[in-house]
Amino acid sequence: MEKFRYLAVTKEGKEIKGVEEADNMHQVVSVIRERGYYPVKVSPVEKRGKFSLLNQAKVKNKILAVSTRQLATLLGAGLPLIRALNVIADQQQGYWKKVLLGLIEAVERGSSFSDALGRYPRVFSKLYINMVKAGESAGLLDLILDRLADFYEKSQKLKSKILAALIYPCIVLAMAVLILIGLMIFVVPKFAAMFQDMDIELPGITSMLINISSKMATLRFWIIVAITIVLIKLLLAFAWRISKIRYVFDMIKLKFPITGKLTCKIAVSRFGRTLGTLVASGVPILQALNIVKETADNEVVARGLSMVHDSIKEGESIVAPLRQVFIFDPIVINMMAVGEETGQLDKMLIKVADTYGDEVDVIISGLTSLLEPFLIIIMAVIIGFIVISLFLPLVKLMSSMAGV
């Protein structure tokens, strides 16, 4: 038997929390209802020790997408769920294999597949679990898993394109920083020693450059830099826990002159693909919006979707409240309106995701082409400043000698 933590509500609306031992989640729900309570949330209590540490690991989306596709194919071919999971587990290694074996064990003990997935919240997102639950209810688990595989593959493809576009600028930036550090630590000190032997008065910018170089050559400087970076990371991690601060940062990201448009389009593409996949899989719209809100990765978008959720709950259509969320262009609103009127909202949402995904590719290509010369210009300015600062005293000395 396992322990499950539950949250329930009494007939008077009072919340009750507790822990119950049972073979699976369904038994816990039945026990709660027998007591006259309404179950709100039931989740397994993680065991402490080695398993708890393992359960904190993650699985790459690429591996998850491939295994999900394989599972959909095996189920579509008529294999039972446990046998299909065993076939996939035999091909895997490491933590992912342990997860699959854990799923097999849970299903063999009577848990539903979606409940078994819920034991690994760091591996399977709420989107994944809820879609599987909808597939189990409709008897279309293989079709739902196929859609999930499509979702993860396309999401990973978009992420890969963004990372690939950033590789070259990041390499250029890293090389520029290394060259700059090399000049400051190895080249500038030699000029400083030469100027000291010449006993000449140095211009202000040369003195400033030599002072910075002398500090960079000490271990103390790099210790201070390392401590500063760690403190900034800790401060940002603490600040990110505060909803208002996250909202301000995310609003800046969406409104930023150069990259704001790209961020908005990525958010719309992710929204369309996630909500479209959920709706197509039979997940109720309100539940689907809650899942999309939790996976939005942007506080501004999440608050907008929360407002949309509340409006729909009061009887409005999905289109009207979306007009108040600034990231959605009129074309997106109109496409969703057509989809809602024709009963093809899921298809329109996927179409929006594909369209904006293509636009993201175009914007990334444009930004990359602009970023490369920008980095070169910045590097040229910095190196030019160093060269001028070092040769200015020599020019001054030569001018004074020519005058003599």
C-alpha positions as CSV (number, residue, x, y, z in Angstrom):
1,M,0.0,0.0,0.0
2,E,1.0,3.6,-0.6
3,K,0.4,6.8,1.2
4,F,-1.6,9.6,-0.6
5,R,-1.9,13.2,0.5
6,Y,-5.4,14.6,-0.1
7,L,-7.3,17.9,-0.1
8,A,-11.1,17.7,0.3
9,V,-14.0,20.1,1.0
10,T,-16.9,19.5,3.4
11,K,-20.5,20.3,2.5
12,E,-20.1,23.6,4.4
13,G,-17.1,24.5,2.2
14,K,-14.4,23.8,4.8
15,E,-11.1,22.5,3.5
16,I,-9.7,19.3,5.0
17,K,-6.2,18.0,4.4
18,G,-4.8,14.6,5.4
19,V,-2.9,11.4,4.4
20,E,-4.5,8.1,3.6
21,E,-3.0,4.7,2.8
22,A,-4.4,2.8,-0.2
23,D,-3.5,0.7,-3.2
24,N,-4.2,3.5,-5.6
25,M,-5.7,7.0,-6.0
26,H,-9.2,5.7,-6.8
27,Q,-9.5,4.0,-3.4
28,V,-8.5,7.2,-1.7
29,V,-11.2,9.1,-3.7
30,S,-13.8,6.5,-2.7
31,V,-12.8,6.7,1.0
32,I,-13.1,10.5,1.0
33,R,-16.5,10.4,-0.6
34,E,-17.7,7.7,1.9
35,R,-16.9,10.2,4.6
36,G,-19.2,12.8,3.0
37,Y,-16.4,15.0,1.6
38,Y,-15.7,16.2,-1.9
39,P,-12.1,15.3,-3.1
40,V,-10.3,18.2,-4.7
41,K,-6.7,16.9,-5.0
42,V,-5.1,13.5,-4.4
43,S,-1.3,13.0,-4.9
44,P,1.1,10.3,-3.8
45,V,3.5,11.0,-0.9
46,E,7.1,10.8,-2.1
47,K,9.2,8.3,-0.3
48,R,12.3,9.7,1.4
49,G,15.7,8.4,0.6
50,K,17.3,7.3,-2.6
51,F,14.0,7.2,-4.5
52,S,13.2,10.7,-3.5
53,L,16.5,11.9,-4.9
54,L,15.9,10.0,-8.2
55,N,12.4,11.5,-8.4
56,Q,13.8,14.9,-8.7
57,A,15.5,14.1,-12.0
58,K,14.1,15.2,-15.4
59,V,13.8,13.5,-18.7
60,K,14.6,15.3,-21.9
61,N,11.6,16.2,-24.1
62,K,13.3,14.5,-27.0
63,I,13.4,11.2,-25.2
64,L,9.8,11.7,-23.9
65,A,8.5,12.5,-27.4
66,V,10.2,9.4,-29.0
67,S,8.9,7.1,-26.3
68,T,5.4,8.6,-26.5
69,R,5.4,8.0,-30.2
70,Q,6.5,4.4,-29.7
71,L,3.8,3.8,-27.1
72,A,1.1,5.3,-29.3
73,T,2.2,3.0,-32.2
74,L,2.3,-0.1,-30.0
75,L,-1.1,0.6,-28.5
76,G,-2.5,1.3,-32.0
77,A,-1.2,-2.1,-33.1
78,G,-3.3,-3.8,-30.3
79,L,-0.7,-4.4,-27.6
80,P,-1.9,-4.1,-24.0
81,L,-0.5,-1.1,-22.1
82,I,1.7,-3.1,-19.7
83,R,3.3,-5.1,-22.5
84,A,3.8,-1.9,-24.6
85,L,5.5,-0.2,-21.6
86,N,7.7,-3.3,-21.1
87,V,8.8,-3.2,-24.8
88,I,9.8,0.4,-24.5
89,A,11.5,0.0,-21.1
90,D,13.7,-2.8,-22.5
91,Q,15.3,-0.3,-24.9
92,Q,16.0,2.4,-22.3
93,Q,18.7,3.1,-19.7
94,G,19.2,5.1,-16.6
95,Y,16.5,7.1,-14.8
96,W,14.0,6.9,-17.7
97,K,14.0,3.1,-17.5
98,K,13.4,3.3,-13.8
99,V,10.4,5.7,-14.5
100,L,8.9,3.2,-17.0
101,L,9.4,0.3,-14.6
102,G,7.7,2.4,-11.9
103,L,4.8,3.0,-14.3
104,I,4.4,-0.7,-15.0
105,E,4.4,-1.5,-11.3
106,A,1.8,1.1,-10.5
107,V,-0.5,0.0,-13.4
108,E,-0.1,-3.7,-12.4
109,R,-1.3,-2.8,-8.9
110,G,-4.5,-1.3,-10.2
111,S,-3.7,2.4,-10.8
112,S,-4.8,4.0,-14.0
113,F,-2.1,5.1,-16.4
114,S,-2.8,8.8,-15.7
115,D,-2.5,8.2,-11.9
116,A,0.7,6.4,-12.4
117,L,2.1,9.3,-14.4
118,G,1.2,11.6,-11.6
119,R,3.8,9.9,-9.4
120,Y,6.5,11.6,-11.5
121,P,5.6,15.3,-11.7
122,R,9.1,16.3,-12.7
123,V,8.9,14.1,-15.7
124,F,5.3,14.3,-16.9
125,S,3.7,17.8,-17.0
126,K,0.1,18.5,-16.1
127,L,-0.6,18.8,-19.8
128,Y,0.7,15.3,-20.4
129,I,-1.2,13.8,-17.4
130,N,-4.5,15.5,-18.2
131,M,-4.4,14.5,-21.9
132,V,-3.8,10.9,-21.0
133,K,-6.6,11.0,-18.5
134,A,-8.9,12.4,-21.3
135,G,-7.7,9.6,-23.6
136,E,-8.4,6.9,-21.0
137,S,-12.0,8.3,-20.5
138,A,-12.7,8.3,-24.3
139,G,-10.9,5.0,-25.0
140,L,-8.6,6.8,-27.5
141,L,-5.3,6.6,-25.6
142,D,-3.2,5.7,-28.7
143,L,-4.6,8.8,-30.6
144,I,-4.0,11.1,-27.6
145,L,-0.4,9.8,-27.2
146,D,0.2,10.4,-30.9
147,R,-1.0,14.0,-30.5
148,L,1.2,14.4,-27.4
149,A,4.2,13.2,-29.4
150,D,3.4,15.8,-32.1
151,F,3.2,18.5,-29.5
152,Y,6.5,17.6,-27.9
153,E,8.3,17.2,-31.3
154,K,7.1,20.6,-32.6
155,S,7.8,22.4,-29.3
156,Q,11.3,20.9,-29.3
157,K,11.8,21.9,-32.9
158,L,11.0,25.5,-32.1
159,K,13.3,25.4,-29.1
160,S,16.1,23.9,-31.2
161,K,15.7,26.6,-33.8
162,I,16.1,29.4,-31.2
163,L,19.1,27.7,-29.6
164,A,20.7,27.1,-33.0
165,A,20.3,30.7,-33.9
166,L,22.0,31.8,-30.7
167,I,25.0,29.5,-31.0
168,Y,27.1,31.6,-33.4
169,P,26.5,35.0,-31.6
170,C,27.3,33.3,-28.3
171,I,30.6,31.9,-29.7
172,V,31.5,35.3,-31.1
173,L,30.7,37.0,-27.8
174,A,32.7,34.4,-25.8
175,M,35.7,34.8,-28.1
176,A,35.5,38.6,-27.8
177,V,35.4,38.4,-24.0
178,L,38.4,36.0,-23.9
179,I,40.4,38.3,-26.3
180,L,39.5,41.3,-24.1
181,I,40.6,39.5,-20.9
182,G,43.8,38.4,-22.6
183,L,44.6,42.0,-23.7
184,M,43.9,43.4,-20.2
185,I,45.9,40.7,-18.3
186,F,48.9,40.1,-20.7
187,V,49.3,43.0,-23.1
188,V,48.4,46.1,-21.1
189,P,50.8,45.3,-18.1
190,K,53.8,45.2,-20.6
191,F,52.9,48.7,-21.9
192,A,52.4,49.9,-18.3
193,A,55.9,48.7,-17.4
194,M,57.3,50.4,-20.5
195,F,55.6,53.7,-19.6
196,Q,57.0,53.5,-16.1
197,D,60.5,53.1,-17.4
198,M,60.0,56.0,-19.7
199,D,58.8,58.2,-16.8
200,I,56.2,60.1,-18.8
201,E,52.9,61.7,-17.7
202,L,50.1,59.4,-18.9
203,P,46.8,60.7,-20.3
204,G,43.7,60.1,-18.2
205,I,42.2,57.2,-20.3
206,T,45.6,55.4,-20.3
207,S,45.9,55.6,-16.5
208,M,42.3,54.4,-16.2
209,L,43.0,51.4,-18.5
210,I,46.2,50.5,-16.6
211,N,44.4,50.6,-13.2
212,I,41.6,48.3,-14.5
213,S,44.3,46.0,-16.0
214,S,46.2,45.8,-12.7
215,K,43.0,44.9,-10.8
216,M,42.0,42.2,-13.3
217,A,45.4,40.6,-12.9
218,T,44.8,39.9,-9.2
219,L,43.0,36.9,-7.7
220,R,41.0,39.2,-5.5
221,F,39.3,40.7,-8.5
222,W,38.1,37.4,-9.8
223,I,36.9,36.3,-6.4
224,I,34.9,39.5,-6.1
225,V,33.5,38.8,-9.6
226,A,32.5,35.3,-8.7
227,I,30.9,36.3,-5.4
228,T,29.0,39.1,-7.2
229,I,27.7,36.7,-9.9
230,V,26.5,34.2,-7.2
231,L,24.8,37.0,-5.2
232,I,23.0,38.3,-8.3
233,K,21.8,34.8,-9.1
234,L,20.6,34.3,-5.5
235,L,18.9,37.7,-5.5
236,L,17.1,37.0,-8.9
237,A,16.1,33.5,-7.7
238,F,14.6,35.1,-4.5
239,A,12.9,37.9,-6.5
240,W,11.5,35.4,-9.0
241,R,9.4,33.9,-6.2
242,I,7.4,37.1,-5.9
243,S,4.6,37.4,-8.3
244,K,4.7,41.2,-8.7
245,I,8.4,41.1,-9.6
246,R,7.9,38.3,-12.1
247,Y,5.1,40.3,-13.7
248,V,7.3,43.4,-14.1
249,F,10.2,41.4,-15.6
250,D,7.9,39.5,-17.9
251,M,6.2,42.8,-19.0
252,I,9.6,44.3,-19.8
253,K,10.5,41.2,-21.9
254,L,7.2,41.5,-23.9
255,K,7.6,45.3,-24.4
256,F,11.4,45.4,-25.1
257,P,12.0,47.2,-28.4
258,I,14.0,44.6,-30.2
259,T,13.2,41.2,-28.7
260,G,9.7,41.9,-27.3
261,K,8.0,41.1,-30.6
262,L,9.8,37.7,-30.7
263,T,8.8,37.0,-27.1
264,C,5.1,37.8,-27.8
265,K,5.1,35.5,-30.9
266,I,6.7,32.6,-29.0
267,A,4.1,33.0,-26.2
268,V,1.2,33.0,-28.7
269,S,2.6,30.0,-30.6
270,R,3.0,28.1,-27.3
271,F,-0.5,29.1,-26.2
272,G,-2.0,28.0,-29.5
273,R,-0.3,24.6,-29.6
274,T,-0.9,23.7,-26.0
275,L,-4.6,24.8,-25.8
276,G,-5.3,23.3,-29.3
277,T,-3.8,20.0,-28.3
278,L,-5.7,19.9,-25.1
279,V,-9.1,20.9,-26.7
280,A,-8.6,18.3,-29.5
281,S,-8.0,15.6,-26.9
282,G,-11.3,16.3,-25.2
283,V,-10.0,18.2,-22.1
284,P,-12.7,20.7,-20.9
285,I,-11.9,24.3,-21.9
286,L,-11.7,25.6,-18.3
287,Q,-9.4,22.8,-17.2
288,A,-7.4,23.3,-20.4
289,L,-7.0,27.0,-19.8
290,N,-5.7,26.3,-16.2
291,I,-3.1,23.9,-17.6
292,V,-2.0,26.5,-20.3
293,K,-1.8,29.1,-17.6
294,E,0.5,27.0,-15.5
295,T,2.8,26.2,-18.5
296,A,2.8,29.7,-19.9
297,D,6.2,30.6,-18.4
298,N,5.2,34.2,-18.4
299,E,3.4,36.0,-15.5
300,V,1.7,38.5,-17.9
301,V,0.3,35.8,-20.1
302,A,-0.7,33.7,-17.1
303,R,-2.7,36.6,-15.6
304,G,-4.3,37.3,-18.9
305,L,-5.4,33.6,-19.3
306,S,-6.6,33.7,-15.7
307,M,-8.9,36.6,-16.7
308,V,-10.0,34.6,-19.8
309,H,-10.8,31.6,-17.6
310,D,-13.0,33.7,-15.2
311,S,-14.8,35.3,-18.1
312,I,-15.6,32.0,-19.7
313,K,-16.7,30.6,-16.4
314,E,-19.3,33.5,-16.3
315,G,-20.6,32.5,-19.7
316,E,-18.7,34.6,-22.2
317,S,-17.0,33.2,-25.3
318,I,-13.2,32.6,-25.4
319,V,-12.7,35.4,-28.0
320,A,-14.1,38.4,-26.1
321,P,-11.8,38.2,-23.0
322,L,-8.8,37.5,-25.2
323,R,-9.1,40.9,-26.8
324,Q,-8.0,42.4,-23.4
325,V,-4.7,40.4,-23.5
326,F,-2.3,42.6,-25.6
327,I,-0.1,39.8,-26.9
328,F,-2.9,38.5,-29.1
329,D,-3.1,40.3,-32.5
330,P,-6.5,40.9,-34.2
331,I,-5.7,38.1,-36.7
332,V,-5.3,35.6,-33.9
333,I,-8.6,36.8,-32.3
334,N,-10.4,36.5,-35.7
335,M,-9.0,33.1,-36.4
336,M,-10.2,31.8,-33.0
337,A,-13.6,33.5,-33.5
338,V,-14.0,31.6,-36.8
339,G,-12.9,28.4,-35.1
340,E,-15.3,28.8,-32.2
341,E,-18.2,29.5,-34.6
342,T,-17.5,26.5,-36.8
343,G,-16.7,24.1,-33.9
344,Q,-13.1,23.8,-35.1
345,L,-11.4,25.8,-32.3
346,D,-8.7,23.2,-31.8
347,K,-7.7,23.2,-35.5
348,M,-7.6,27.0,-35.6
349,L,-5.4,27.1,-32.5
350,I,-2.9,24.6,-34.1
351,K,-3.0,26.8,-37.2
352,V,-2.2,29.9,-35.2
353,A,0.7,28.0,-33.5
354,D,2.1,26.9,-36.9
355,T,1.8,30.4,-38.4
356,Y,3.4,32.1,-35.5
357,G,6.1,29.4,-35.3
358,D,7.0,30.3,-38.9
359,E,7.1,34.0,-38.1
360,V,9.4,33.2,-35.1
361,D,11.8,31.6,-37.6
362,V,11.8,34.7,-39.7
363,I,12.3,37.1,-36.8
364,I,15.1,34.9,-35.4
365,S,16.9,34.9,-38.7
366,G,16.6,38.7,-38.9
367,L,17.8,39.3,-35.4
368,T,20.8,36.9,-35.9
369,S,21.9,38.7,-39.0
370,L,21.7,42.0,-37.1
371,L,23.4,40.6,-34.0
372,E,26.5,39.5,-35.7
373,P,27.7,42.9,-37.1
374,F,26.5,44.5,-33.8
375,L,28.9,42.3,-31.8
376,I,31.7,42.9,-34.2
377,I,31.2,46.7,-34.0
378,I,31.1,46.6,-30.1
379,M,34.3,44.5,-30.1
380,A,36.0,46.9,-32.6
381,V,35.1,49.9,-30.4
382,I,36.5,48.2,-27.2
383,I,39.7,47.1,-28.9
384,G,40.0,50.5,-30.6
385,F,39.7,52.1,-27.2
386,I,42.5,49.9,-25.7
387,V,44.8,50.5,-28.7
388,I,44.3,54.3,-28.6
389,S,44.8,54.4,-24.8
390,L,48.1,52.5,-25.2
391,F,49.5,54.4,-28.1
392,L,48.4,57.9,-27.0
393,P,51.4,58.3,-24.6
394,L,53.7,57.2,-27.4
395,V,52.3,59.7,-29.8
396,K,52.5,62.4,-27.1
397,L,56.2,61.5,-26.5
398,M,57.1,61.5,-30.2
399,S,55.4,64.9,-30.6
400,S,57.4,66.3,-27.7
401,M,60.7,64.9,-29.1
402,A,59.9,66.3,-32.6
403,G,59.3,69.7,-30.9
404,V,62.7,69.5,-29.3
